[in-house]
């Protein structure tokens, strides 16, 4: 999905909420460039698949050069419960849409997540995840200017006669996902907003939050190998080839790229776009951005920064985006797993090879 298309959808959606138009438009979830750095936002089945507890924090500042500036904040926690082969966690998510005069709209959600990890055989495992909670959206009604506030000379005068039934809307939210993985390979799918709540603020209005479908897959290639008697860590130096496709409403997007983990340095590059699909602009390729990411591991911390270089029609000054992720690995089960060579041995069904960023 291009930034121009998403920008247009958001504008129309706000207009619809303010009863200025009857356009049939739909809300869109926030996108992340470092999508693997927020595992529960990517797929609920990833709860508890890191081998131990973890905390993830994410911040994204999108479209810093356009009047509608989009900020996303995410915080999540998840941990396995090894004796039960399950994972539990929670995800808190807030989007803030700002305009020149202030905050136009905020969306906050809080969801609890549970996952069951099933070992199919010595090589493959399957994880099922379910996520449920609530979402709250609030409109900054006083930060908008309406037609009846502007006179023929362009001056802004009295307050508007337009009114909403409710500026604040709370509704339930249910999502699910599954993931098939081995030590090096993974493929998963998830569905968000399965209950499709009505988020309209118009009396007797209908504005359905559409389903968000997500498919992700990848393969981790080790750059060192477990020779007999070797001291090197098998996971210290790897290349992960990754893809992520998601669709919501009338918009969809595909990300393709790779991450190099050369402990403690991490570097990644992605291409986001769907050049094989028409986008309503015959003279433009349906593409969005190139993403460059760098990161570092410091003991239990992993810190990443990414920059979106727009290639879908917006200029660098308009459509560039910044994203920061912080991950902290906990140590809840130091004595649970068997130890070998003074290292914690994690069962294959308890650890998915998806990189943290």
Number of C-alpha atoms within 10 A of each C-alpha: 23 25 21 14 15 15 17 12 18 18 13 20 22 19 15 21 20 22 18 13 13 13 11 11 21 20 18 19 13 15 15 18 26 24 19 19 24 25 25 30 22 24 29 33 31 33 31 32 28 22 26 21 22 23 18 23 18 23 19 24 17 25 23 17 15 16 14 18 21 21 21 21 18 21 21 24 23 26 25 28 18 18 7 9 17 22 29 24 23 21 23 19 18 19 20 19 20 18 17 12 12 12 19 20 20 19 19 18 20 20 22 20 27 24 25 23 27 16 19 12 11 10 13 17 21 21 27 23 24 23 27 22 17 14 21 17 18 17 22 17 16 12 15 16 14 14 11 13 14 15 11 6 6 8 9 14 11 10 12 14 9 12 11 14 10 12 16 16 15 16 15 17 21 20 21 21 24 22 23 22 25 20 17 16 19 21 19 22 21 23 22 26 19 16 15 17 19 16 21 20 20 17 10 6 14 13 19 18 23 21 19 20 18 21 20 22 19 22 20 21 15 16 14 14 12 12 9 6 7 10 9 12 12 14 18 14 19 19 20 20 19 21 18 21 18 20 18 20 15 11 16 17 21 21 22 19 18 18 21 20 24 16 15 13 17 21 19 21 18 22 21 26 23 19 14 9 12 11 17 10 8 8 7 12 19 22 23 27 25 21 23 19 21 19 21 17 18 12 9 11 15 21 22 23 21 23 22 23 20 23 21 21 17 19 12 15 13 17 24 23 24 19 21 21 24 21 23 19 17 16 13 14 14 11 9 12 14 12 12 8 8 7 10 15 13 16 14 19 24 22 20 23 19 25 18 19 26
